[in-house]
Amino acid sequence: LAEIGRQLEAKFVALHADFRKPIMVSECGADTLPGCHMMAPGLWSEEFQAGLLEVYTELERKLPFVFGVHVWNLADFRTPQMHLRAAGLNHKGVFTR
C-alpha cells in the first residue's frame, strides 16, 4: 500500500505539473471478497480495500491541488461473470449487501 501511495502521488504531481489544473479522482477502490481478512493487507482482503481508500484520502489531504475523491462504489453489485470477478459480483463496494 505504501508503494501504491508513492506511485499515485508521483502521478498526481506529474499531472498537475503538466496541466496546472486541480485534480478530482473520479473512481477509486479495490475488489474485496466479503469476510476475507489477512494480517498483512493482501489483494481481495477487506484490509486491503480499507487501506487503499486511506491512501487516496491521505493524498487528498496532502496535495492541495487534489480537491476530491469519489469512491467506486458505495455497494457491491451484480455484473457479468469474467475472470476478474468472483461470483458474478463487483466487490468494490464499501458496503456488502
N, C-alpha and C positions, 0 to 999 in steps of 0.2 A: 504494500500500500504506500509505503514511503517513496518508493521509486515511481509509482504511478503519479503521486503528488508532484515530484520533481519534474517529471516529463510534462505533465499538464501545465505546471507553472511556466516552464520554458516555452511551451507552445503559445500560451496566452500572452506572455511578454513579447514574443516574436510577432504575433498577430497585431498586437497593439502598436508595436514599433513600425510595422509596415503600413497600417491603415489609420492610426491615430483616432480610433473610434472606440467608444465604450463597448464592452462585451457582455452579452446576455447568453448564458448557457441554456439552450432551449430543451435539451434532453440529457439526463444522466441517470445512471443506475446500473445494477448488476442482477443477472438472473440468480435466483435463490431457490433452493428446494426447501419448502417449509419443514421445519424441525431438524434441518441439517446443521449441526454445530461442530466446530473444530476449535481446539485450543489455540492454534495459530490460524488466523483467518485464511481459509483456502477457498478456491472457486466453489461456487454453489452454496457456501455456508451463509447463515444469517449474519454471522460476524463480519464476513467479507462485505456483504451488502451494506451493513451499517457503517463499516469503516470507510468504504468508498464514498458514501454520501457525506461523511465527515470531512474527507479530503476536499470535496468540492466546496463545502461550507467554509472550511478554513481558507481556501484560496479566495473565495468571495470576500471574506473579511480582510485578508492580507493585501490584495491587489485593488487599489482604489478605482481602477478602470473596469473591474468586473462588478456589474451592478445587480446581477440577479442569477439565480439558478432555479431551473424548473425540473423537479424530479419526474422521471419516467419510470414508473407510472404509479398512481395512487393505489390501485388494486390489481391483483393478478387477473388475467382474462384469457379466455379460450382463443386458440389460434390454430391454424392448420399444422398437422404433425410434420416435423422435419428433424434432421439430425441435430439441430441446435436447440430444440425444445423438448423438455421432458413432459410426458403425459399429455401432449397437446395443449399445454398452457404456457403463456408468457408469464414467468415468475419474477418479473422485475417490480411487481407491486410492493409498496411499503406495507400494505395490508393484504392478508390472505383470507379469502372467503371460505 
